[in-house]
C-alpha cells in the first residue's frame, strides 16, 4: 500500500528533518504549544523561504496549533484569546504554504451543556478566515471534551456544518487518542467517516496507557498497548497521509515508519 508516512519534527529546519527521515511529509508547531504568544517562524529563510524551499523539495507541511486553544469553552478569558490565536496560526500556516492546521477540539466546563460548546465551534469557524484547511483532531481525555467521544464529535460536526466555511474543515484521526479515549480502533475509521464523511490526516501513535484511560501519552510502535494489527488497520482503512508523533528523533521515526510499512 502506497501511503505517505511522515513525522512531527522541530520547526527550525523541517526540510532537513524530512530528509533525515527519508520522507516528504512533516508536521510541526509554529511557536510555543502551551502559550498564547502567537506563531513564530524559526526557519532561516522566514515564511516565504520555507514555502518556496518546501515546494522545490516536494515536502508537504502541516502545522499543529497550540494545545491551549479552546474555542468551545464558555469562559470568555479563554475563548476570545483562543479565537485570536487560531486566526494567527491559520495566517502563519498559509504564509508557509501548509496543507492544513490541526487543532484539538477543546472542552466545556463541568456544569456546561455540551451544546453550547458545539455552537461555540460554529461561531469560531464563522469568525475565522480559513486560508488553509482546519483539521479537527480527536482527543484522549476529559469527560466534557468536544472531541473524545463519537457523539461529541458528531455534535461539533453538525454545528460546524451550518458555518459558511464548513468545506474548509476536515478531520485528523489520532490512534493513541482514540484508544485512550475509549473508541475501538477496529471500527473507529468507519465510525468517524459516518459522522464526518472524511479523514484528511492520521496521527498514528502507539499508546503507553490502557484503553479508555483518558491519558494522552504516545509510544513508539510495538512499545505501547495498542495491537499492531489495529494500528495498521486504521492506517489502511483511513487511506490518508500519516504523521507519526512518536518519541525520539530521526532514527526512532525511521524505525517506526519501517514497522508500520511492514504491516500495511
N, C-alpha and C positions, 0 to 999 in steps of 0.2 A: 504494500500500500504506500503510495507516494504522498506524504504529508510533510509540510514544513514544520520542523521542531526547533524552537529557539529557547532563549532563557532570559530571566530577569538579570540585568547587569548594572554596573556602575555607569552613571551618565557622562563621566568625564570624557571618555572616548569610546562610545558604544560600537563604533565601526571596528575598532581594534579588538574589542571584546567579542564581536561577532566572528571575526576572522580567527581568533584563538580557539573558538568553539566549532569552527567549520560550519557556521550557519548563516542564513540570510534573514534572520528574524530575531529582534531583541526588544525587550521592554525595560523601562527604567523610570525612576522618579525624576521630576524636574524641581529640585529643592528638597526641603525638609518634609518627610511624610507625616510628621507629627506636629507640624506648626502651621500657622496662618500667614506666615510672612509673604508668601507668594512664590511663583516659579522663579527658578534661577537656571540659566543656561551656562554650563561649565565647559562645553566644547570649545576648543581653542579658536575655531572659526566662527563662533557665535551661531545663532539660529539659522541664518541664511547659509552659512558654510556647512552646517550639519545637513541641512536639507539637500544642498547640491551634492555633497560628498556621498550621502546615502543613495541618492539617485544613481550616481556613477557606479557605486559599489553594488547596486542592486539589493540593498538591505532594507527591509521593511521595519519601520519604527513604531512602537506602541508606547504610550505614556500611561503610567499608573497615577491616578490622582491621590492626593494626601488622604491618609486614613481619617483625619479629623473632620473631613467634610460630612455633614449630616443635614441634608436638605429636607428630611422628613420631620424633624423634631418640631415640637410646639414652642420650644424655648427660642425666643427671638434673638437672644445673645449668641446663640449657636447657629440658628438657621440663616440669619441675614449674612453674617460673615462667610458662612459656608457657600451661599449662592455667589457671593463676590469671588471667593477663591475658586469656585468651579469655573466661572467665566474666565478668570485669569489663566487657568490651566487649559481650557479649551483654546484660548487665543495662542498660548505658547505652543501647544501641540500642533496647531495649524501652522504656526510660523516655521516649525522644523519639518513639516510635511508628514506628520504622524498619520498612521492609518486609523487610529482611534484612541480614545481616552477611556480608561477603565476606572469605574467609581463604585464604591461599596454602597449598599442600599440604605445604610443608616438605621435609625430606630426612633421610636417614640417613648415617652415616659411610661412608668409602671401603671399609672391610672388613666392613661390616654386611650381614646378609641383609635384603633389602627386605621380606621377610615380617614381620620384627619391626616395621618402620615401619607396615605395614598394620595390624597388631594394636594398635599404639600409637594409631592413629587410632580404632579401635573403642573402646578404653579411654577415650579423650578424650571421645568422644561420649557414652558411658555416664556419664562423670563430670561432664558439663556440663548445667546446666539450660537447655535451649534454649527460651528465651522468645520468640525470633524465629527464622525460618529461617536456617540457616547455609549459605552458598553456597561450596562448594569451587571455587577458581579454578585453572585450568591455568597452569603456569609455563614460563618460557622456557629456563632454564639448569640445569646440574648433571646429571652422569651418575647420581647417586644421589638425584635428586629424586623425590618421590612423585607429582607431577602434570605432569611434562613429557611423558613418552611414554604412549601409549594403554594399553599393557599395565600400566603402573604405576597409571594412573588406574583401570583395571579391578580391580587388586589392592586398592586403597584402597576402592573402591566395594563390592566383595564383602565386605570386612571390616566396613565400616560397616553393611551390610545386616543383620547379626546384632545390632546395637546396638538398645536399646529405643526410641530416638528417631530411628531412621533416616528416618522420614517427614518429619522436620524438616530434613533435609539435602538441599540442592539443588546445582545446578551453574552456575557462571559461566564462560562461554567467552570467552577473550581472543584476538582475532585476531592481534595482534602476537606474543603468547607462543606461539600455535600455529605461526605461520610461523617464528619464530626457534627454536622448539623442534623443528622438523623434521616437523611434521604438515601434510599437504597440505590447503589450505583448500577445495579443490573437493570433498573427501569428509569433512572433519572434523566437520561437523554430524551426518551420518549415522553416522559412527564413534562420536562421543560418545553419541548417542542410543541406539545399540546397546548401550552399556555402562551408561548411567545411566537411560535412559528419559525424561530431562527436561533441558531447558536453561532456566533460570529468568531469566537475565540475560546480555546480551552486552556485553563490553568491546570496542568497535570502535575499533581503533587501527591506523594505518599503522606500518611498521617502518623504522627508519633502517638496519637491517642485513640481511644476506642470509639466505636460507632455511637453517635448521639451524645458524645462527651461535651460538646459545645466548645472544645478547645481548638484554637487555630494555631497548630504547631506542625510545620511541614517537616517531612523526612525525605531522604533520598530513596529512590525506588528499591524495594526489597528490604529496606531498613525500618519500615513502618508497619502499620497494622491493616493496610488495605491489600486484599488479594490481588495478585499480579494480573490474573485474567480479567478482573473487574476494571482495573485501571486501563488496560489495553482495550477492553470492550467499549469504554466510554469514548476513548480517542477514535476508535474505529467507527463507532456509530455517529458521533458528532460530525466527523468529516470536516473539521475546521482547523485552522492553524493552531499550533500548540506552543505554549510558553511553559517552561519548567521553572518554578520558583523554589527549587530545591536548594539545600545548603551547599556551600562550597564555591569554588571558582571554576575555571575552565576545565580542569582535569575531571572534577566531580560531575560537571554538567555533560561532558563528553561521554562519561560512563553511563549517565542517566539516559542520554539520547540513544546509546547503543542498546541498553537494557530494554528500552521501550520499542525500538525498531525491531528487535528480535521477536517481539511478541505481537507485532502488528501483522 
